[in-house]
Amino acid sequence: MQCRPHCGACCIAPSISSPIPGMPNGKAAGERCIHLLEDFRCGIFNSPNRPTVCQAFAAEEMICGHSREEALLIISDLENATLSTD
């Protein structure tokens, strides 16, 4: 699956615990990454500074659903399920 244009759910819904350029403590779940552009593309997508967790993410229907809204819900639910098992 290719990333959905104008989505950016993976740059908003999950928490990222590793440092991100300009966000040394990562980001909280639901917080927009500072590198997410207005058209919901990653501003550091081709940068070697892009976090490993972001580089490893691959769009999949199981995670991204059929719309941006569905992706935000699925990823948020996964984030909440992970937090409740910690």
N, C-alpha and C positions, 0 to 999 in steps of 0.2 A: 504494500500500500504506500502511496506517496502522501506526504503531508498535505493536509487540506489547506488551500489558500485562505487567508484571513482567519486563521484559527488561533494559534498561540496558546492553546489550553495547557500544553506541557511546559510553558514558560510562566504560567500563573498558578495552576492548581496544586502541583506538588511542592513540598518543601525540598530545598537543596541545602545539604549540610556542608558541602565543600565550598571553598572560596570561589567567588565569581569576580572578575575584574570590576572594581568599584563597589563590590558587596563582599567585603572580606569575611563576613560571618555567614555567607550564603543567603538564603531567603526563606521566609516562612511560607507555609501552605496558604494559598490564596493571595499572596503578595506578587505583584507584577515584577518580573525581572527588569532591571533598568535598561537592558539591552533589547527588549522587545520593542520593535518599531511600531509606528502608528498603523501600518498595514499588517501587523501581527507576524512579521518575519523577524528572525533573530539577527540582530545587528553584528554579532560576532560569530556567525555560523561557520565561516571559513577561517577563523582565527585560531592559531595554536593555543591561545589563552582560553578558549572555550572549555568549560569544565568537562572532565571525563564522563561524568554521569549524563551530561547533555549529548556528548558525542555518541554514547552508547545507546541512547534512546532511538527506537525505530517505530515509526507509526504502524499500528496494527489495528484492525477493525475492533478487536476485543477491548482495546484500550481507548481508541479514538471514536468508536461508535459511528454514527451516520451524520453527525452534525457537530458544530463547535460546542453547542449547549450540552449535547450528550457527552462529548469528550470531557468537558469541565465537570459534569456530574460523576462520570465513571472514575476519573483520576482523583477527584475529591473523595469519593467513597473508598477507593483503594488507600488513599492517604490516611483517612480516618480509621480504616480497619488495621492498618499497620501501627498507628499510634495506640490503638486500644489493646494491642497484643504486647506492647513494650513493657 
